[in-house]
């Protein structure tokens, strides 16, 4: 795999678009983590 500096995802999706996708994924994971944390601590 040719990484354009962003590893697999960035290389496959090409440039800035890959970075946007990765940012959205990271934010989703953080929000999911917060939600799960709240569910556990009820």
N, C-alpha and C positions, 0 to 999 in steps of 0.2 A: 504493500500500500504506500502510495506517495502522500505523506503528510505535508500540507502547506503551512506547517507551523502550528496547526491545531489538532494534530493527530488524525485518526481515521475519519471522524465525522466531517471536520472542516475540509479535508482533502476531497472526500467524495462529493459533498454538497457544493464546494467551491467558495472560497473567499468569505466575504462578509455574511452571506446567507447562512453558512454553517455556524458562524459565531452567534447570530441571532437565535438560531434553533437551540444551540447549547445553553444560551442565557435563559431562554424560556424553560428549558428542561430543568436547569438548576433552581430557578425560582419556584417551579411546580414542586420539586422535591422538598424544598424548604417549607413551603406552605403545607404540604402533606405531613411533614414531620411535626410542625406546630399543631396541626389538627389532631394527629395521633396522640401527641403529648397531652393535649387538653382532654381527650377521650379517656386516657389512662388515669388521669389525676382527678376525675370526677368524684 
